[in-house]
Amino acid sequence: MLDSVARFPFFRTGLSARNRGPGMPDLSAVDSSNVTLAWGDRDFLVPAWMRARWEAALPDATVVPLPGFAHQPQLQDAHAIAALIRDRVRSEQA
């Protein structure tokens, strides 16, 4: 998340080492099979190329498209997003 902020100079204040420019965090230690990427299809703040980078960096992640959702889906429909998280946790426990 902090590396994504580097793309937006007005957010850079106080980000010491990460304000050198855009980049991806080191995800080599992340078990991407335990990751869910949920993207709103009306998210105009996270462009398709950035989503594709995250999906490529986490190849085993579950990708969940959120039709009709914008950048902060939890604010648009908190119950739907809570259900998504709950279902993901339940499927991992099964």
Secondary structure as GFF3:
##gff-version 3
##sequence-region A 1 94
A	DSSP	alpha_helix	2	5	.	.	.	ID=ss1
A	DSSP	three_ten_helix	9	11	.	.	.	ID=ss2
A	DSSP	three_ten_helix	16	20	.	.	.	ID=ss3
A	DSSP	three_ten_helix	32	34	.	.	.	ID=ss4
A	DSSP	beta_strand	36	40	.	.	.	ID=ss5
A	DSSP	alpha_helix	48	57	.	.	.	ID=ss6
A	DSSP	beta_strand	62	66	.	.	.	ID=ss7
A	DSSP	alpha_helix	73	76	.	.	.	ID=ss8
A	DSSP	alpha_helix	78	93	.	.	.	ID=ss9
###
